[in-house]
Amino acid sequence: MIGMFERKRPNRTSTENLKKIVGDHFGLSENDFVSISELNCLEAGCPSKETVVSIHSSSGEMKSLKVQKSVAEISSSDIENLVLK
């Protein structure tokens, strides 16, 4: 049975590209940290994959963004659209 956290990790290149998109969009510095988690949704009616992007700034602030796509499917416009909401 596949759980919420699938053992197979997203492609490293896709993860690094997403971190760069997030860093560029938010103007993050080298002292800020971006964490990417790809989850399987187990609830009826939700997308099969959800990606959670957590931004930990050097000032101690934390922001989490959720995209209902796999890491490999997320584009810069997806991140921009989240910020506009």
C-alpha positions in Angstrom: 0.0 0.0 0.0 1.3 3.4 -0.9 1.0 6.0 1.9 1.0 9.7 1.9 4.8 9.8 1.7 5.8 7.6 -1.2 9.2 6.0 -0.9 10.1 7.0 -4.4 11.6 10.5 -4.4 11.0 13.1 -7.0 13.7 13.6 -9.6 16.6 15.5 -8.1 16.8 17.9 -11.1 13.1 18.7 -10.9 13.5 19.4 -7.1 16.5 21.7 -7.7 14.8 23.5 -10.5 11.8 24.2 -8.3 14.0 25.4 -5.5 15.6 27.9 -7.9 12.2 29.1 -9.2 11.1 29.7 -5.6 14.4 31.4 -4.6 14.3 33.7 -7.6 10.6 34.6 -7.2 10.9 35.4 -3.5 14.4 36.9 -3.7 15.9 34.4 -1.2 19.4 34.6 -0.1 21.9 31.8 0.5 21.0 31.9 4.2 17.3 31.0 3.5 16.2 27.4 3.2 13.7 25.8 0.9 12.2 22.4 1.6 10.2 20.4 -1.0 7.8 17.6 -0.1 5.8 15.6 -2.7 2.8 13.9 -1.1 0.3 11.3 -2.3 -3.3 12.3 -1.5 -5.3 9.5 0.0 -8.6 11.4 0.2 -11.4 10.9 -2.3 -11.7 13.7 -4.8 -8.3 15.2 -4.4 -5.5 15.2 -6.9 -3.1 12.2 -6.7 -0.1 14.4 -6.0 0.5 17.5 -3.9 3.8 19.4 -3.5 4.4 21.4 -0.3 7.1 24.1 -0.6 8.3 25.4 2.8 10.4 28.6 2.9 12.4 29.2 6.0 14.0 32.6 6.0 17.1 33.6 7.9 14.9 36.0 10.0 12.9 33.0 11.4 9.8 33.5 9.2 8.3 30.4 7.6 5.9 30.3 4.7 4.3 27.2 3.1 2.9 26.9 -0.3 0.8 24.0 -1.7 0.6 23.1 -5.3 -1.7 20.3 -6.4 0.8 18.9 -8.9 3.9 16.7 -8.8 7.3 18.4 -8.4 8.1 17.8 -12.1 4.9 19.4 -13.3 5.3 22.7 -11.4 6.3 25.8 -13.4 7.3 29.3 -12.5 3.8 30.5 -13.4 2.3 28.1 -10.8 4.5 29.8 -8.1 3.5 33.2 -9.3 -0.2 32.3 -9.3 0.0 31.1 -5.7 1.4 34.4 -4.6 -1.3 36.3 -6.3 -4.1 34.5 -4.4 
